[in-house]
Amino acid sequence: MSGTPTIATVGLAAALLLPGASTAQSLAPCLDERFGDRAECGTLTVLEDPSTPEGRKIDLNVVVLRAVAPGTREPVFLLAGGPGQGATDLAELALGPLAAVNETRDFVLVDQRGTGASNPLNCPNGSDEDPRQAFGGLFKPALMADCIERLSTAADLGRYNTPAVVADLEQVRQWLGYERVLLWGGSGGTRTALVWMRRHPDRVGAAVLDGVTPTMFRSPSSMARSAHVALERVFEDCLAQESCRAAYPDLESDFRKLLWLFEGGPVSTRISREDGTNVPVEMTRGDLAYALRAMLYSSRRITGLPRLIHDMATSGDVSPLAQALWRRDVALRPVVAMGVHFAVYCTEDMPFIDSRKVAELTDGTFLGTYLMDQYGAICDIWPADPVSRDYLEPTKVDIPILILSGYYDPTTPAALGDEVDRHLTRSRHVVVRDQAHGSGFACARPALIRFLQTGSLEELGPICEDTGAIEFEVP
């Protein structure tokens, strides 16, 4: 059975699922206008622990964005990142930049277990009301300990990592009656795609991996080096552009001056609320480093980074970066379910980091061991066992796969794309010169759309070959 199932077909597919393992609510037109007028919504109930038939069940929130011209083409499953973001947040992506694909293919959005409307495992820190909560550490161990205690009453926190998510998605595929699917994964969603292809290669027709996070990746041990390399590339490209070099002739010196501001400890600064009131905050060097890393995620923000570094170093006023850090924290906390975030990091990454190599990986970087320390403090108290070591092996499949990497990416650099590409038989890796984290929606978008329409690499032709470095803002 392939193509676009009818609601009647969905009922039949649900009946074919393993007895006691899953139950389904038939799809019906969505009431949420975010999904457009062709969307159908439903719920698939799965076991939290498949080995315990009488145990807790989870309702998976599923949205199908029907194709404009329904036919027999495989759908595209959009796999969100984070880890911890719900896929229904990607509806705007499907109906906007990828709308041409939706002409002939359904899009399927599944809030993976623990995210969105699928038994969400959220850990708010109150920074929206009290900006000071966003400073002095990325994660507050005491707050996270309270959150762990609260979440443990509604979830087995060891059951919310990538292998469990892939098992759920396979059940959703069966329920919807699709024989094969295409995958688009962004950031953490690329790992989901890689594991799905490895476990069910006959069910995946093609895949896009944008900002690759492979199973052999040891987050966050390599992130300090990746972020430092990305920042060095900004400095190098600024010097190579006449206008940027004239405005900021010694950007590296400016950066050292900025870091020196924190030599004596936290710097007092302020946050401006939307109502015009100011809140005093204490910004640490770790806060500064993490905020800079966050700016490197976006090519749009990178354009203004030389000017920002120069101005803060000259004035000693770090409030613009403090403001950016707070706004990012407020924006991400409702979107990224931290219970899922740590279920992945603390079972798939942190347990396999060789502590003897941490110094080598972080020495001389502006982040240092900050991320390792922050994640380590939470993973020390996280109630979950590591995945088996064979899970860390690379994915080796004979499936058309388009890999996209951004030249300035501070977290999933092109080297990771190269490593994944090395083990595949039908793949193409494109490094987009003027992009950072998430590089498929600028010059690469026509090729991305074409690939999702056809599932073939052969017809893509040149991709982003004429793209140069980012053009930086100058006074």
N, C-alpha and C positions, 0 to 999 in steps of 0.2 A: 504494500500500500504506500503510494508516494504522492507528493504534491500537496494540495491544500485540502484538509479534511473538512467535511461539513460538521455541524453540531451533532448530527445523528452518528456520524463516524466516530466522533470523540467519545460518545457514550459507549460504542462498541469497543473501542480501544481501551477504555477504562475497565470494562468488564473482563478484558484479557489479562490485566495485571495480576500478579500473584495474590491469592486470597489472603486477607489479613494484613498484607503489606501496605496497600494504598487504597484510598477511596477518593473519588473525584466529584467535584461539583461541575455540572455541565457549563460550558462557556455560554456567556450571554453578552449582549451589547454593554460596553462599559458606560458607566454613568459619569466618569471623570473626563472632563473635556480636554485634559492634557493629552489624551491618547487619540483624539480625532474621532471622526464619525464612522470609521471602518474597524474600530478596535473591539475586540471581545475579551472579556475578563472571566476568570474562574479560579478555583482553588483545588489543588491536589494535596491530599493529606498523606504524609509519609511517616514511617517510624523514625524516631530520633536515633534509635539503635536497632538496626535490622535484625540483630541476633536476639532481640527481646520482643517477641510479638505482642506481649501484653503491656509493653512499656509506653512511655510518653510519645505522643504523636505531634507532628508539626504541620501546620497548614502553609503550603507554598503558594505565594501570590503569583499568578501567571497572567500575562497580558499578551495577546496575539494581535499585531497590527496587520490586518489583512491586506494583501496586494491589491492594487487598483485593478489589475487584470488577472484574476485568479487562474491558475493553470496547474501544471504538473511539476513546477520547479521546486527544488528543495528550499526550505526557509533558511533564514539567517538567525542564529541565536547570538544575541549581544551579551557579552560577558563583562561585567563591571569589575573595576579594580578596587584599590584601597590598601589591602583587602578590607572589605567591610561595607562597600557601597552596594545598594540595591539596584538591580538592573532596570527596574522601571524608571529610574532617574534618567535613563538613556533614551527615553521616548523622543525627546527633543532632537537628539542626534539622528534617530531613524527618520523622523518626519522633516528634518531640515537638511543637513549636509548629505545624508544618504537617501534622500527621498527618491532619487532616480532608481535606486535598487528596489524600493518598495513598489515600484510600478508593476514588477513581475514576481517578486518574492515576498512572502510573509516575513515579518520580523517577530521573533519571540523574545519576550522579556520576562525573566524569572527572577524575582527577588530570592537570592540564595538563602538557605536556612540561616537565621540569625540577623538578616538585613531587611530593610524596607518594611513590608507588611508581613514578613514570614518569621514570626516569633522573634522580633528584633531584640538584639542584645546591646542596648545603648548604655553609655556611661557618661552622662553629662557632667561637666565640671563647674558649671555656673558662671563661666567667663562672660556670657552675654549680659548678666546682671552685675558682675563684679570683675572688671577687666584684670584685676591683679591675679586672678586664678590662671591666666594665660602665661604668667611669668614665673621664673624661678625653677623651671623644670618642665619638660615636655609632658611628663606624666607624674602625677602626685601619688606615691605609693599608698598613702593612707586612704585617699579617695578611691583608688583602684581596688584596695582591699575591701572597702565597703561595697563597691560595685560587684566584685566577685561574690561576696556573700549574698547580695540581693539577687543576682542573676542565677546563682546556683539553685535557687528555689524553683526556677522555671526552665532550667536547661542543664544538661550534662555538658559542661564546657569543653570536654574532650571530644565531642562529637560534631564540631563545627569547623573542621578544616577542609582542605581541598578534596581529599578522597571522598569524604561524605557528600560534598557538594556535587561532585561528578556523578555519584550514584543517584542522587536526586534528579539531576538533569536528564539522565538516561530514562528514568521513570517518566519524566515529563514528555520526553520525545515519544515514548511508547504510548502514553495517554493521548497525545495529540494525533497519533497515527502517521507520523512522518517516518519514512524508511531511512532516509539519510538527511543530514543537515549540513549547512555551512556555518562556520564560526568566525566571529569577530571578537577578539579579546584585546582590551586595553590595559596596560600595566599589570596589576595583579591578576586581571582576567586572562592574561596570556598563559599563566601557569595552569589555570583551570582548563584552557583549551588544550594545552600540551598533554595534561593528564588524561583528558577525555579522549584525545586521539590515540594515546598509547593504550588505553584500556578498551576502546571500541573503535579501532581503525576502519572497520567496514561500515560504520555509521556516519562518518564524516567525509564529505565530498571535497572540501577545501577549507582553508583557514587563513585569516589575517591576524598577525601578531604585531601589535603596535606598542613598542616599549617593553622588551621581553624580560620576564622574570622567571627564568627556568627553575626546575626543581633542584638543580645543582647550585643555584645561587644561595649564598649564605647571608641573607639580610640580617642585620644591617652592617656587617663587618666591612663590606667593601664600599659602603656609601660615602664614608669620609673621603676616600681617595677619589671616587667618581666626582663628587661635588668640587673637590679642589681642582681637578683637571678641567672641569667645566668652567670654573672661575678663571683659571689661567688662560683658557681659550678666549674668554671675553677680553682679558687684558691684551693678549696678542693681537686680536682682531681690531681692538681700538687703536693700537699703535700702528697697525697697517692701514688705517683709514686716515687720510690727511686731516680732515676736520676734527675727528675725535682726538687724534694725537696733538693737534694744536690746542684744543681745549683742556686736555688732561695729559700733559706730557709725561707725568710720572705717577701713573695710576697705582702701580704696586706700592710706591711709597705712601700714597694716600691711604691705601688699605692697611698698611702697617700702622699708620697714625690712628686709624679708626680702631684697630684692635688694642692699641696702647691705651686708649681711653678707659679700658676695662682692667688695666693692670692692677689697680688698687681695689678692685671688687666691683659690685654692681653699680650701675650708673642711674641716677635719679632722672626720670623723664616723665612724660605724661601721655595720656590717651584722651582724645577728644570724642565725646559721644555725639550722636546725631542731634541731640537737643542743645548742643553747644557747651555743655558742661565739660570740665576737664577732670580727669582722675589721675592722681600721682601713682606711678608704678616704679618698681625697681627692676631694671633690665640687667640680666647677667650676661657674661660673655657667651655662655651656651645659648641663651635666648638670641643674641645677635647672630651667632653662627647659624642657628637653625632658620632664622628669618631670611638670611642671605641665601641659604640653600633653597628655601621655598621660592624665592624670586627667580632662581635659575630654572625652575620648572617651566616657566612660560617665556616664549620668545618675545612676546609683547612687553613683558616686564624687563627682560634682559636689555632691550633697547635703551632703557633709562638707567640701567645699573651703573655705568661709569659716572654719570652725573651725580647720582645719589651718593655713591661712595665718596666722591670728591667733596661734595657739599657738606656731608656729615663730618668728614675728617677735618675740613677747614673750620666749620662752625662749632664742632663739639656737640651739636644737637642731634641726638639719635632718635628723636620722636617720630620722624617719618617711618623708620623701620619698625619701631615699637608699634605704631599704628597698624602697619601692614601685618605684623605678627598677630596682633589681637583680632583683626578682621578675619584673618585666615582661620584662626581657632574657632571663632564664632560661626563661620560658614561651614567648617568641616564637621564639627561635633554632631550636628543633627543628621549629617549625610553618611558618615562612616561609623558603623557599629563597632565600637572598640572591643566588645566581647568576641566578635569574629576576627578582628584585626589581630588580637593576641592569640586566639585559637590557632591561627596560621603561623605567626611568628614563633610562638613558644613550642610548637610541635614539629614544624617543618624546617626551621632555620636556626634559631638560637642553639638548640641542643647539639648541633653538628659543627659549631664554630670552634676551631682549635684556639684556645686562649693564648697559646704560645705565639700565635701569629698576629694577634691583635695589634701589638705595638708596631710590627712591620707594616700593617695595613693602614695605620692611622698616623704614624709619626710624621710631623711636618705639615699636616693638613690643618686647615682653619677650624675644622670640626673636632679634630682629635678623637678622643674616646667617648665624646658626648652621647652619641646615639647608642653605642654599645652599653654605656652605663645606664641610660634611661630605659632601654628595653630589658636589659639584664635584671634591673630591680623589679620589674613586673613579672618577667618570666620565672623568677625565683619563687614567686608565690602563686603562679598560675596552676590550676588543678588539672593538668593534662599530661599524658605520656607522649613521648616522641613517636613519629611515624617510623616504620621499619627502614633500615638503611637502603634497601633496594629501591625505595621510592625516589631516592636521590639520583638514580641513573638517568642519563639523557633519553629523550624521546627519539625513537628511530622508526619512522613511518614513511610509507610511499604515498604521500598525499600532497597535492599542490598547496604550497604555503608561501604567502607573501609576508616577509618580515620587514618592519619599518623601524628605524632608529633615528633619533635626533642627535645632531653633532654636539649640542650643548647639554644633553641630558645629564642631570646630576645624580640620577639614581639607577637608571637602566641604560648604561652606555652601550655604544655600538659593539664593544667587545663581547657583550653577552649575546647580541644578535649573531655575531660571527660564530660563537661557540655552539649555539643552537643550530645554525645553518650547517655547520660541519657534519652533523649527524643525520641530516635529512637527504633524501634522494631527489626530491622534486621541490626545490625551494629557491627563492630569490630574496636576497637581503639588500635593502636600499637604505643608505645613510643620507638623511636630508640635511643639507649644510646649514640652513638658516632656521632650524627648528630645535626644540628642546624635548621635553617629556610629552609624548603624544604628538606624532609628526605626520599624521595621515590626512590632515584637512587643509593643507596649504597647496603647494605645488604637486603633492602626491595624490591629491583627491581624485583627479580624473582616472588615474590608474587604479586606485583603490575601488572606485565605483565600477570600473570595467571588470576588474577581477571578481568582485562580488556578483556581477551580472552573469559572467560566463563561467566562473570557477576554473579558468585557464590562465596559466602564466605566459603561454606562448604568444598571445596577442597584445601584450602590454607595451612593447616598444620601450623607448628611452623614458626614464622617470627622473625628473628634477635635475637633469644634467647641467642646466645653465644657471642653477641657483648658487649664489655666492654667500658670503658671510652676512650676518645681521648688520643693518645700517643703524648706528647708534645715534641717539639724540644728543645734540650739542646746543649751547645757548645761542 
